[in-house]
Amino acid sequence: MSPDTSPESLRSSPPDPVYILGAGMHPWGKWGRDFTEYGVVAARAALAEAGLHWRQIQLV
């Protein structure tokens, strides 16, 4: 069961803590891709650095 993330629920209770376990970067200056692709490269690098898999991420 997923947590209730409705606006009403978020206003009535404090949010759960957020943890950032890694940070990734793409090679800046190498243009020619869609910005979404750059984000995917950075996200994959962050997950690898943190030792996590996509399935372990609860919310983006």
PDB file of N, CA, C and O in Angstrom:
ATOM      1  N   MET A   1       0.844  -1.183   0.000  1.00  0.00           N
ATOM      2  CA  MET A   1       0.000   0.000   0.000  1.00  0.00           C
ATOM      3  C   MET A   1       0.886   1.241   0.000  1.00  0.00           C
ATOM      4  O   MET A   1       1.841   1.327   0.772  1.00  0.00           O
ATOM      5  N   SER A   2       0.569   2.198  -0.863  1.00  0.00           N
ATOM      6  CA  SER A   2       1.374   3.411  -0.915  1.00  0.00           C
ATOM      7  C   SER A   2       0.937   4.412   0.151  1.00  0.00           C
ATOM      8  O   SER A   2      -0.222   4.440   0.564  1.00  0.00           O
ATOM      9  N   PRO A   3       1.887   5.227   0.581  1.00  0.00           N
ATOM     10  CA  PRO A   3       1.541   6.251   1.568  1.00  0.00           C
ATOM     11  C   PRO A   3       0.611   7.296   0.957  1.00  0.00           C
ATOM     12  O   PRO A   3       0.620   7.525  -0.252  1.00  0.00           O
ATOM     13  N   ASP A   4      -0.186   7.921   1.811  1.00  0.00           N
ATOM     14  CA  ASP A   4      -1.107   8.971   1.352  1.00  0.00           C
ATOM     15  C   ASP A   4      -0.298  10.233   1.095  1.00  0.00           C
ATOM     16  O   ASP A   4       0.262  10.822   2.020  1.00  0.00           O
ATOM     17  N   THR A   5      -0.242  10.643  -0.163  1.00  0.00           N
ATOM     18  CA  THR A   5       0.508  11.853  -0.520  1.00  0.00           C
ATOM     19  C   THR A   5      -0.412  12.940  -1.047  1.00  0.00           C
ATOM     20  O   THR A   5       0.021  13.823  -1.787  1.00  0.00           O
ATOM     21  N   SER A   6      -1.686  12.876  -0.665  1.00  0.00           N
ATOM     22  CA  SER A   6      -2.626  13.904  -1.103  1.00  0.00           C
ATOM     23  C   SER A   6      -2.239  15.239  -0.466  1.00  0.00           C
ATOM     24  O   SER A   6      -1.616  15.257   0.596  1.00  0.00           O
ATOM     25  N   PRO A   7      -2.601  16.356  -1.102  1.00  0.00           N
ATOM     26  CA  PRO A   7      -2.279  17.665  -0.522  1.00  0.00           C
ATOM     27  C   PRO A   7      -2.817  17.830   0.896  1.00  0.00           C
ATOM     28  O   PRO A   7      -2.157  18.430   1.745  1.00  0.00           O
ATOM     29  N   GLU A   8      -4.018  17.297   1.159  1.00  0.00           N
ATOM     30  CA  GLU A   8      -4.601  17.420   2.499  1.00  0.00           C
ATOM     31  C   GLU A   8      -3.748  16.684   3.530  1.00  0.00           C
ATOM     32  O   GLU A   8      -3.506  17.196   4.623  1.00  0.00           O
ATOM     33  N   SER A   9      -3.300  15.492   3.179  1.00  0.00           N
ATOM     34  CA  SER A   9      -2.480  14.701   4.091  1.00  0.00           C
ATOM     35  C   SER A   9      -1.148  15.388   4.360  1.00  0.00           C
ATOM     36  O   SER A   9      -0.669  15.399   5.494  1.00  0.00           O
ATOM     37  N   LEU A  10      -0.554  15.958   3.324  1.00  0.00           N
ATOM     38  CA  LEU A  10       0.739  16.611   3.483  1.00  0.00           C
ATOM     39  C   LEU A  10       0.639  17.867   4.337  1.00  0.00           C
ATOM     40  O   LEU A  10       1.596  18.217   5.028  1.00  0.00           O
ATOM     41  N   ARG A  11      -0.489  18.545   4.302  1.00  0.00           N
ATOM     42  CA  ARG A  11      -0.670  19.747   5.118  1.00  0.00           C
ATOM     43  C   ARG A  11      -0.913  19.403   6.579  1.00  0.00           C
ATOM     44  O   ARG A  11      -0.537  20.173   7.463  1.00  0.00           O
ATOM     45  N   SER A  12      -1.539  18.256   6.848  1.00  0.00           N
ATOM     46  CA  SER A  12      -1.947  17.954   8.212  1.00  0.00           C
ATOM     47  C   SER A  12      -0.876  17.225   9.017  1.00  0.00           C
ATOM     48  O   SER A  12      -0.987  17.142  10.240  1.00  0.00           O
ATOM     49  N   SER A  13       0.143  16.703   8.377  1.00  0.00           N
ATOM     50  CA  SER A  13       1.181  16.007   9.119  1.00  0.00           C
ATOM     51  C   SER A  13       2.544  16.378   8.551  1.00  0.00           C
ATOM     52  O   SER A  13       2.669  16.657   7.358  1.00  0.00           O
ATOM     53  N   PRO A  14       3.560  16.382   9.402  1.00  0.00           N
ATOM     54  CA  PRO A  14       4.890  16.727   8.894  1.00  0.00           C
ATOM     55  C   PRO A  14       5.378  15.645   7.937  1.00  0.00           C
ATOM     56  O   PRO A  14       5.055  14.470   8.112  1.00  0.00           O
ATOM     57  N   PRO A  15       6.146  16.030   6.939  1.00  0.00           N
ATOM     58  CA  PRO A  15       6.654  15.039   5.985  1.00  0.00           C
ATOM     59  C   PRO A  15       7.705  14.139   6.625  1.00  0.00           C
ATOM     60  O   PRO A  15       8.351  14.513   7.604  1.00  0.00           O
ATOM     61  N   ASP A  16       7.862  12.968   6.063  1.00  0.00           N
ATOM     62  CA  ASP A  16       8.932  12.075   6.500  1.00  0.00           C
ATOM     63  C   ASP A  16      10.269  12.691   6.105  1.00  0.00           C
ATOM     64  O   ASP A  16      10.330  13.479   5.162  1.00  0.00           O
ATOM     65  N   PRO A  17      11.337  12.344   6.814  1.00  0.00           N
ATOM     66  CA  PRO A  17      12.644  12.877   6.440  1.00  0.00           C
ATOM     67  C   PRO A  17      13.055  12.392   5.051  1.00  0.00           C
ATOM     68  O   PRO A  17      12.641  11.323   4.602  1.00  0.00           O
ATOM     69  N   VAL A  18      13.861  13.187   4.393  1.00  0.00           N
ATOM     70  CA  VAL A  18      14.382  12.852   3.071  1.00  0.00           C
ATOM     71  C   VAL A  18      15.883  12.656   3.209  1.00  0.00           C
ATOM     72  O   VAL A  18      16.566  13.452   3.853  1.00  0.00           O
ATOM     73  N   TYR A  19      16.387  11.599   2.605  1.00  0.00           N
ATOM     74  CA  TYR A  19      17.813  11.313   2.657  1.00  0.00           C
ATOM     75  C   TYR A  19      18.372  11.291   1.242  1.00  0.00           C
ATOM     76  O   TYR A  19      17.825  10.622   0.364  1.00  0.00           O
ATOM     77  N   ILE A  20      19.447  12.012   1.022  1.00  0.00           N
ATOM     78  CA  ILE A  20      20.145  11.990  -0.258  1.00  0.00           C
ATOM     79  C   ILE A  20      21.424  11.202  -0.021  1.00  0.00           C
ATOM     80  O   ILE A  20      22.286  11.605   0.761  1.00  0.00           O
ATOM     81  N   LEU A  21      21.531  10.069  -0.710  1.00  0.00           N
ATOM     82  CA  LEU A  21      22.638   9.161  -0.440  1.00  0.00           C
ATOM     83  C   LEU A  21      23.761   9.225  -1.460  1.00  0.00           C
ATOM     84  O   LEU A  21      24.806   8.601  -1.276  1.00  0.00           O
ATOM     85  N   GLY A  22      23.556   9.961  -2.516  1.00  0.00           N
ATOM     86  CA  GLY A  22      24.601  10.055  -3.530  1.00  0.00           C
ATOM     87  C   GLY A  22      24.325  11.226  -4.442  1.00  0.00           C
ATOM     88  O   GLY A  22      23.211  11.748  -4.478  1.00  0.00           O
ATOM     89  N   ALA A  23      25.320  11.632  -5.165  1.00  0.00           N
ATOM     90  CA  ALA A  23      25.156  12.712  -6.136  1.00  0.00           C
ATOM     91  C   ALA A  23      25.915  12.315  -7.389  1.00  0.00           C
ATOM     92  O   ALA A  23      27.025  11.789  -7.312  1.00  0.00           O
ATOM     93  N   GLY A  24      25.322  12.564  -8.528  1.00  0.00           N
ATOM     94  CA  GLY A  24      25.973  12.199  -9.784  1.00  0.00           C
ATOM     95  C   GLY A  24      26.023  13.389 -10.721  1.00  0.00           C
ATOM     96  O   GLY A  24      25.216  14.313 -10.623  1.00  0.00           O
ATOM     97  N   MET A  25      26.975  13.352 -11.621  1.00  0.00           N
ATOM     98  CA  MET A  25      27.115  14.426 -12.602  1.00  0.00           C
ATOM     99  C   MET A  25      27.311  13.811 -13.977  1.00  0.00           C
ATOM    100  O   MET A  25      27.795  12.686 -14.103  1.00  0.00           O
ATOM    101  N   HIS A  26      26.937  14.550 -14.993  1.00  0.00           N
ATOM    102  CA  HIS A  26      27.247  14.136 -16.356  1.00  0.00           C
ATOM    103  C   HIS A  26      28.425  14.985 -16.818  1.00  0.00           C
ATOM    104  O   HIS A  26      28.723  16.008 -16.201  1.00  0.00           O
ATOM    105  N   PRO A  27      29.096  14.582 -17.885  1.00  0.00           N
ATOM    106  CA  PRO A  27      30.250  15.358 -18.361  1.00  0.00           C
ATOM    107  C   PRO A  27      29.806  16.690 -18.972  1.00  0.00           C
ATOM    108  O   PRO A  27      29.404  16.733 -20.135  1.00  0.00           O
ATOM    109  N   TRP A  28      29.875  17.766 -18.203  1.00  0.00           N
ATOM    110  CA  TRP A  28      29.473  19.091 -18.684  1.00  0.00           C
ATOM    111  C   TRP A  28      30.311  19.483 -19.884  1.00  0.00           C
ATOM    112  O   TRP A  28      31.488  19.136 -19.983  1.00  0.00           O
ATOM    113  N   GLY A  29      29.690  20.202 -20.781  1.00  0.00           N
ATOM    114  CA  GLY A  29      30.386  20.649 -21.974  1.00  0.00           C
ATOM    115  C   GLY A  29      30.222  19.695 -23.144  1.00  0.00           C
ATOM    116  O   GLY A  29      30.606  20.017 -24.268  1.00  0.00           O
ATOM    117  N   LYS A  30      29.656  18.529 -22.889  1.00  0.00           N
ATOM    118  CA  LYS A  30      29.397  17.564 -23.965  1.00  0.00           C
ATOM    119  C   LYS A  30      27.916  17.631 -24.276  1.00  0.00           C
ATOM    120  O   LYS A  30      27.128  16.846 -23.748  1.00  0.00           O
ATOM    121  N   TRP A  31      27.539  18.561 -25.125  1.00  0.00           N
ATOM    122  CA  TRP A  31      26.142  18.815 -25.426  1.00  0.00           C
ATOM    123  C   TRP A  31      25.653  17.933 -26.568  1.00  0.00           C
ATOM    124  O   TRP A  31      26.429  17.182 -27.159  1.00  0.00           O
ATOM    125  N   GLY A  32      24.382  18.026 -26.868  1.00  0.00           N
ATOM    126  CA  GLY A  32      23.825  17.283 -27.982  1.00  0.00           C
ATOM    127  C   GLY A  32      22.806  16.244 -27.565  1.00  0.00           C
ATOM    128  O   GLY A  32      22.297  15.509 -28.410  1.00  0.00           O
ATOM    129  N   ARG A  33      22.497  16.166 -26.283  1.00  0.00           N
ATOM    130  CA  ARG A  33      21.492  15.229 -25.802  1.00  0.00           C
ATOM    131  C   ARG A  33      20.329  15.999 -25.201  1.00  0.00           C
ATOM    132  O   ARG A  33      20.442  17.183 -24.885  1.00  0.00           O
ATOM    133  N   ASP A  34      19.218  15.310 -25.050  1.00  0.00           N
ATOM    134  CA  ASP A  34      18.046  15.859 -24.375  1.00  0.00           C
ATOM    135  C   ASP A  34      18.383  16.022 -22.887  1.00  0.00           C
ATOM    136  O   ASP A  34      19.123  15.211 -22.331  1.00  0.00           O
ATOM    137  N   PHE A  35      17.850  17.054 -22.245  1.00  0.00           N
ATOM    138  CA  PHE A  35      18.157  17.286 -20.832  1.00  0.00           C
ATOM    139  C   PHE A  35      17.711  16.132 -19.947  1.00  0.00           C
ATOM    140  O   PHE A  35      18.302  15.895 -18.894  1.00  0.00           O
ATOM    141  N   THR A  36      16.671  15.411 -20.364  1.00  0.00           N
ATOM    142  CA  THR A  36      16.243  14.232 -19.610  1.00  0.00           C
ATOM    143  C   THR A  36      17.358  13.193 -19.583  1.00  0.00           C
ATOM    144  O   THR A  36      17.585  12.548 -18.559  1.00  0.00           O
ATOM    145  N   GLU A  37      18.048  13.031 -20.701  1.00  0.00           N
ATOM    146  CA  GLU A  37      19.154  12.063 -20.756  1.00  0.00           C
ATOM    147  C   GLU A  37      20.274  12.449 -19.789  1.00  0.00           C
ATOM    148  O   GLU A  37      20.865  11.582 -19.145  1.00  0.00           O
ATOM    149  N   TYR A  38      20.566  13.745 -19.686  1.00  0.00           N
ATOM    150  CA  TYR A  38      21.587  14.186 -18.737  1.00  0.00           C
ATOM    151  C   TYR A  38      21.166  13.856 -17.302  1.00  0.00           C
ATOM    152  O   TYR A  38      21.987  13.441 -16.485  1.00  0.00           O
ATOM    153  N   GLY A  39      19.883  14.046 -17.008  1.00  0.00           N
ATOM    154  CA  GLY A  39      19.370  13.718 -15.673  1.00  0.00           C
ATOM    155  C   GLY A  39      19.472  12.235 -15.372  1.00  0.00           C
ATOM    156  O   GLY A  39      19.809  11.846 -14.253  1.00  0.00           O
ATOM    157  N   VAL A  40      19.183  11.402 -16.368  1.00  0.00           N
ATOM    158  CA  VAL A  40      19.274   9.949 -16.183  1.00  0.00           C
ATOM    159  C   VAL A  40      20.718   9.545 -15.893  1.00  0.00           C
ATOM    160  O   VAL A  40      20.968   8.719 -15.016  1.00  0.00           O
ATOM    161  N   VAL A  41      21.662  10.121 -16.622  1.00  0.00           N
ATOM    162  CA  VAL A  41      23.082   9.821 -16.389  1.00  0.00           C
ATOM    163  C   VAL A  41      23.459  10.193 -14.954  1.00  0.00           C
ATOM    164  O   VAL A  41      24.111   9.410 -14.263  1.00  0.00           O
ATOM    165  N   ALA A  42      23.057  11.374 -14.507  1.00  0.00           N
ATOM    166  CA  ALA A  42      23.384  11.825 -13.150  1.00  0.00           C
ATOM    167  C   ALA A  42      22.699  10.953 -12.102  1.00  0.00           C
ATOM    168  O   ALA A  42      23.314  10.607 -11.094  1.00  0.00           O
ATOM    169  N   ALA A  43      21.434  10.594 -12.325  1.00  0.00           N
ATOM    170  CA  ALA A  43      20.702   9.754 -11.368  1.00  0.00           C
ATOM    171  C   ALA A  43      21.334   8.371 -11.262  1.00  0.00           C
ATOM    172  O   ALA A  43      21.483   7.840 -10.161  1.00  0.00           O
ATOM    173  N   ARG A  44      21.704   7.789 -12.387  1.00  0.00           N
ATOM    174  CA  ARG A  44      22.346   6.465 -12.356  1.00  0.00           C
ATOM    175  C   ARG A  44      23.682   6.524 -11.616  1.00  0.00           C
ATOM    176  O   ARG A  44      24.018   5.611 -10.862  1.00  0.00           O
ATOM    177  N   ALA A  45      24.437   7.593 -11.832  1.00  0.00           N
ATOM    178  CA  ALA A  45      25.714   7.745 -11.130  1.00  0.00           C
ATOM    179  C   ALA A  45      25.488   7.889  -9.627  1.00  0.00           C
ATOM    180  O   ALA A  45      26.237   7.324  -8.829  1.00  0.00           O
ATOM    181  N   ALA A  46      24.458   8.645  -9.237  1.00  0.00           N
ATOM    182  CA  ALA A  46      24.153   8.823  -7.813  1.00  0.00           C
ATOM    183  C   ALA A  46      23.744   7.497  -7.181  1.00  0.00           C
ATOM    184  O   ALA A  46      24.183   7.174  -6.078  1.00  0.00           O
ATOM    185  N   LEU A  47      22.906   6.730  -7.874  1.00  0.00           N
ATOM    186  CA  LEU A  47      22.485   5.430  -7.349  1.00  0.00           C
ATOM    187  C   LEU A  47      23.680   4.489  -7.213  1.00  0.00           C
ATOM    188  O   LEU A  47      23.806   3.785  -6.211  1.00  0.00           O
ATOM    189  N   ALA A  48      24.547   4.476  -8.208  1.00  0.00           N
ATOM    190  CA  ALA A  48      25.733   3.616  -8.145  1.00  0.00           C
ATOM    191  C   ALA A  48      26.623   4.014  -6.972  1.00  0.00           C
ATOM    192  O   ALA A  48      27.137   3.155  -6.255  1.00  0.00           O
ATOM    193  N   GLU A  49      26.803   5.324  -6.779  1.00  0.00           N
ATOM    194  CA  GLU A  49      27.628   5.814  -5.673  1.00  0.00           C
ATOM    195  C   GLU A  49      27.044   5.400  -4.328  1.00  0.00           C
ATOM    196  O   GLU A  49      27.780   5.085  -3.393  1.00  0.00           O
ATOM    197  N   ALA A  50      25.705   5.400  -4.235  1.00  0.00           N
ATOM    198  CA  ALA A  50      25.030   5.047  -2.988  1.00  0.00           C
ATOM    199  C   ALA A  50      24.863   3.537  -2.828  1.00  0.00           C
ATOM    200  O   ALA A  50      24.474   3.070  -1.758  1.00  0.00           O
ATOM    201  N   GLY A  51      25.153   2.770  -3.881  1.00  0.00           N
ATOM    202  CA  GLY A  51      24.983   1.323  -3.809  1.00  0.00           C
ATOM    203  C   GLY A  51      23.523   0.900  -3.830  1.00  0.00           C
ATOM    204  O   GLY A  51      23.156  -0.112  -3.234  1.00  0.00           O
ATOM    205  N   LEU A  52      22.686   1.678  -4.518  1.00  0.00           N
ATOM    206  CA  LEU A  52      21.251   1.401  -4.573  1.00  0.00           C
ATOM    207  C   LEU A  52      20.820   1.026  -5.978  1.00  0.00           C
ATOM    208  O   LEU A  52      21.541   1.253  -6.950  1.00  0.00           O
ATOM    209  N   HIS A  53      19.628   0.446  -6.068  1.00  0.00           N
ATOM    210  CA  HIS A  53      19.004   0.108  -7.348  1.00  0.00           C
ATOM    211  C   HIS A  53      17.738   0.941  -7.478  1.00  0.00           C
ATOM    212  O   HIS A  53      17.156   1.352  -6.474  1.00  0.00           O
ATOM    213  N   TRP A  54      17.300   1.198  -8.737  1.00  0.00           N
ATOM    214  CA  TRP A  54      16.084   1.984  -8.974  1.00  0.00           C
ATOM    215  C   TRP A  54      14.912   1.491  -8.132  1.00  0.00           C
ATOM    216  O   TRP A  54      14.144   2.302  -7.614  1.00  0.00           O
ATOM    217  N   ARG A  55      14.761   0.167  -7.988  1.00  0.00           N
ATOM    218  CA  ARG A  55      13.613  -0.392  -7.259  1.00  0.00           C
ATOM    219  C   ARG A  55      13.607  -0.011  -5.789  1.00  0.00           C
ATOM    220  O   ARG A  55      12.571  -0.128  -5.134  1.00  0.00           O
ATOM    221  N   GLN A  56      14.719   0.437  -5.257  1.00  0.00           N
ATOM    222  CA  GLN A  56      14.789   0.818  -3.851  1.00  0.00           C
ATOM    223  C   GLN A  56      14.360   2.261  -3.607  1.00  0.00           C
ATOM    224  O   GLN A  56      14.242   2.683  -2.456  1.00  0.00           O
ATOM    225  N   ILE A  57      14.129   3.014  -4.660  1.00  0.00           N
ATOM    226  CA  ILE A  57      13.728   4.413  -4.537  1.00  0.00           C
ATOM    227  C   ILE A  57      12.219   4.474  -4.376  1.00  0.00           C
ATOM    228  O   ILE A  57      11.480   3.902  -5.177  1.00  0.00           O
ATOM    229  N   GLN A  58      11.759   5.171  -3.335  1.00  0.00           N
ATOM    230  CA  GLN A  58      10.331   5.236  -3.052  1.00  0.00           C
ATOM    231  C   GLN A  58       9.635   6.370  -3.789  1.00  0.00           C
ATOM    232  O   GLN A  58       8.481   6.221  -4.191  1.00  0.00           O
ATOM    233  N   LEU A  59      10.297   7.481  -3.973  1.00  0.00           N
ATOM    234  CA  LEU A  59       9.644   8.646  -4.568  1.00  0.00           C
ATOM    235  C   LEU A  59      10.694   9.546  -5.198  1.00  0.00           C
ATOM    236  O   LEU A  59      11.761   9.770  -4.627  1.00  0.00           O
ATOM    237  N   VAL A  60      10.382  10.057  -6.376  1.00  0.00           N
ATOM    238  CA  VAL A  60      11.273  11.000  -7.058  1.00  0.00           C
ATOM    239  C   VAL A  60      10.494  12.269  -7.313  1.00  0.00           C
ATOM    240  O   VAL A  60      11.031  13.220  -7.880  1.00  0.00           O
TER     241      VAL A  60
END
